Amino acid sequence: MVRAGRIVELLASRSEVERAASNSGAEILDLGAVVLAPGFVNAHAHLELSDLRGQLSPQGDLPEWIRSLLVLRADLGDKERAAAYEDGARELARSGCTSVADIDSCGLASSGSGRRYLRVVTYTEALDIGDAGRRASVLEALRGRAGVEALSPHAPYSSSPALMRGIAQIARDQNLAVGIHWAETEAEGEWMEEGHGTFAGLVGSGLPSPKRPGLELIRESGLLNQNLSLYHANHPTPHEVELVREAGASVVHCPGAHTFFKRDAFPLEDWREAGVNLALGTDSLAGNEALDMLRELRLLREAFPELPAAECFAMATENGARAIGLGEQAGHLGAGAWADFASFQTTARGLERVLEAVTTGAVEPCGTWIGGDAVNLEGEA
């Protein structure tokens, strides 16, 4: 294992750092036995669901999966939730991840869970299903709560326009990042725009179909800007791609979840050609086989073999940091950044070959560091 002190010493020497072409910014340190890279940034996760691995079927539609998820969650106790959260955070860290944007619906992330393994940016989840009373209490709680890091109105089918407007105002007032699930399935758009389909049964009578596209409602609420991450974004129209580009928002793709649900090809080239910031996430173990950023990279490369390794690597590092508001501190090894990094064993040498190895899973993770301190991945405090 490489000593942390030696790594920090090497980081201070810019002559030791090999930098990729200007369109990547990727940095790799070759230490002989291992290579050192910026810690991965997971731009979308639900660590509180980490005890649901293998318990939900990818068969059927998304509303059916959500209903099953809610039933399973109702049976979980606080201790079980907390232990699962810690296990999920440790699993992510073992893959070389150092920062995560975590959706928090039950207070685990905001309580400090998982922070011995990762830098956790907590996205407090909010939804109202059209219930005005619930909406008022949610917004009141958010306005009166100290230390809110980021916000996540769940989706335009579960969060009313009024709730999204309220969250947009709070985000503006406090300069907070926001994340929202959008265009995950075609059925979502069918309900949003036409008022029928499988989502009608999920939403119920509380929130009638707006008969309009979800992105229009997101934009009109004031959420569509450079601080917004759109989770999944699998079914955009060309006009919506342009709206996202103009706003400077980010799109977070989750290859593991995409594979789990056997979805049609992600429209990566549409987003890429528009110049939209593309980041990677794992989503949750309720809809993925692992919390492993190396696996997400490998699945991305398998789906898009022509995508340059440097771009893939950027999606898991600097692009993710930009998406969650950590662009200056995380995702790179440059001056002024946190000393958050991971080491990997590989026989590859030279930046291009190392990036190829990292993004195809041909490396073995052997340590992570946060702020220059080695993370204990054995589970001890």
PyMOL commands that set and color helices and strands:
alter all, ss='L'
color gray80, all
select helices_A, chain A and resi 4-11+14-16+47-49+62-74+78-94+132-144+161-174+186-194+198-203+214-221+238-247+255-260+268-274+293-303+309-315+318-323+351-359
alter helices_A, ss='H'
color red, helices_A
select strands_A, chain A and resi 17-19+27-30+34-38+40-45+97-104+119-126+150-153+177-182+228-232+250-253+277-280+341-345+364-370+373-374
alter strands_A, ss='S'
color yellow, strands_A
deselect
rebuild
show_as cartoon
